[in-house]
């Protein structure tokens, strides 16, 4: 990669440059010290390779249902030499079985739930309940309503644009997201204000693990709770 040129097949998103450092500061605190982290809907792949470089003690699995995005992730991974990022997997959260060979210790999902149908949010937590080895966390980033209200006029305008583009999408209410999480055994434990009127929200599994009727991981053992970083 020379003269600022993008690697072959790599995509870029301007928002990544603005939000990657603030998200990283949350991840430094809440991710387990020695862990395998699954990123849901990795998109261009810029986030995962940045986080992997800054948190080299962690193992990262990038995923995306879109082949073009997976090619971009692979390109960034190769260009930056990211030894702790696994090749991206084709994962749609709505699938009955997520294509993972073993449980993971944490899940990160950035800017997905507002551009997807509500069923994707439900599926995200149902899948997390199956594939997480211990208490979590599940970390989400994006715009949210709080108490049924938008947190800024720009978010309201964005929500209107999303719903005009796809009526099934839209900025989600954090209380409703927390209810879906609770139904799968997760509790909202932290809400962090972020740039551009976004939030980073952290969910941890409740003390008693929740069992769902999803297929989950075939033959995978569930190790105990991983320790949080400082």
N, C-alpha and C positions, 0 to 999 in steps of 0.2 A: 504494500500500500504506500504509494509515493505521491508527493505533490498534492495531498489532500484528496486524491481520487478514492472513490469507494471501491471496496473489493468487488470482484465479479459476482453478480447476482445478489449483492447486499442491498437492502433497503434501509432508509433512514427516516426517522420521525423527529421533527423539530421539538416536540414536547419532551423527548427523552433528555435532551440537554438541560432543560429547565427543572425536571423533577427527579432525576436519578440520584443526585446527592442528598436531597432531603429524605427520599425513601431509604437510601442506604443508612442514614443515621438511625432510623427506626429499626431497620433490620439488624444493625449492630447490637442493639439492646435486646431484641426479642427472639432472635433465632438461637437455637441450641448451639453449644460450642463446637461439637463434633457431629455433623449432621448431613443427611442427604435432603436437599431441598428441591421440591418440584415446583417449577413455574408453569402456571396454567396460562394459555393464550399468550405465548411469548412474543408474538408479533414479529417485528423486524429482527429481534435478538439482541438489540443494543443494550437493553437492561441487563440481561443475564450475563453477558460477557463482562460488563462493567462490575456487577456485583461479585462475580467470580474472581476478578482481579483484585478487588478490594477486600474480599473475604476468602482468601485462598485455602483456609482450613476446612471449608465446606465443599461438599460435592453437589453439583447442580444438574438437574434434569430439565432441559427446555422442552416445551411441547406447543403444538399448534395444530388445529385441524386443516389448515390451509397449506397446500404443497409449496406455493410460492413463498410463504413466510418461512417454512422449514428450510427452503433453499437459502434464504437470507440468513437465517440463524447459522446454518452450516458454514456459510461464507465468512461471517464475522468470527465464528469460532476458529476457523482455519487461519484467517488473516492475523488474528491477535494471539494465536497460540494459547488457547485456553484449556490446559490439561485437566482441569477440574469441572469441565462442562461436558456432559455426555452428548452424543449425537441426538438431535431433536427427534421426538417421537410424535406420531400422529395421534393426538388425543382430543376427542370431543367430549366435554364434560357430561353430555347427555347419554353417552354410551353406557350400556349396562355393565360392561367390564372395562376398566381402564387398563391400557397395555403396559403394566408395570411388572417387572420380574420380582420385586420385593417391596415391602412397605417403605415409606419415606417418613422423615421426621418433622417436616414443615412444608407448608404450601404458601406460595406467593402468587397473587393474581392482580395484575395492574390493568386498569381501564378496560375491563371486560363486561361487567354486569350491566352497565348502562347501554351498551351497544348490542346486547343479546336479549332474547326473549326471557321473560321471568322464569320459565322452566329451567334455564341455564343456571340461575342462582340456586334454585332448589337442588339441582343435580350436583352443583359444586359442593355443597355441604354434605349431601348424601354420599358422594364419592369420597370426600375427605374423611368421613366417618369410617369408611372401609379401608383406606390406604394409609392413614396416619398410624405410626407405630406407637405413639404415646399420647401426650396431652395436647400436642399441636406445636406451634400455632398455625392458624390460617390468617394470612395478612392480605387485606384488600386495599387498593388505592383507587381513588377516582372521585367524581362529584357525587354528593348525596344530599337528599333532603334531610332535615332534622326536625322532628316533631311535625311532619307533614308539610313543612315550608322550605322553600329554597333558601340557601344561605347567602345568595347574591343575585342581583338582576341578571348577570351574565350567565349564571347557571340556569335560570328560568328560560332565557333565550335559547340556550343550548338544548334544554329539554324539549322545547317547542320544535326546534329544528330536527332533533332525533325522531320525535313522534311523527312529524310530517314525512320524514324519510322512511320510517318503519314504525307503524303504530304499536308493534310489540316491544319496542325498545323504549328507553327513557331513563332519566335520572331516578334512582331508586331511593325510597325512604329508608333511612338507617334503622328505624324501629321495625319495619317490615323485614328487612334483611336479618336483623337480630332474632326475630321470631322464627324465621326459617332455620337459622343456625341453631337455635335452642331446640327445635324439633329433632335435630340430629345430634344433640348432646354437646353443643358448643355454647359458650357464653362470651359476650362482648366484654373484653377486659381493658381495652385502651382505645381512645380516639384522639388522634393527633391532627391538628390543623396544619395544612400544607399550602404551598404557593398556589395561586390561581384559583382560590376558593375550593380546593380539593381537600379530602380527608384521607388519612391512613388509619385503618381500623384493624384491630387485632382481636381474634377470637381464639380462645383456648378450650380444649375439651373439658367438660365438667368431670368431677371426681369419679363418677361411675360411668365407664364407657358405654356408649349407646350402640345398640345393635340394629342394623337396618336389614331390609330384605333384598338388598342388592347383591349381585354375585361376588363383588369384591375381587380379591386376589386369590387365585387358585393355589393352594398349598403353601401360602406364605405365612411364616411365623411372625408374631408381633412382639418385638423386643420391648423392654420397659421404657419408661419415660427418660428422654434425654435431658441433660442439664442445660439451663439457660446460660447464655453468655452474659458478661458484665456490661 
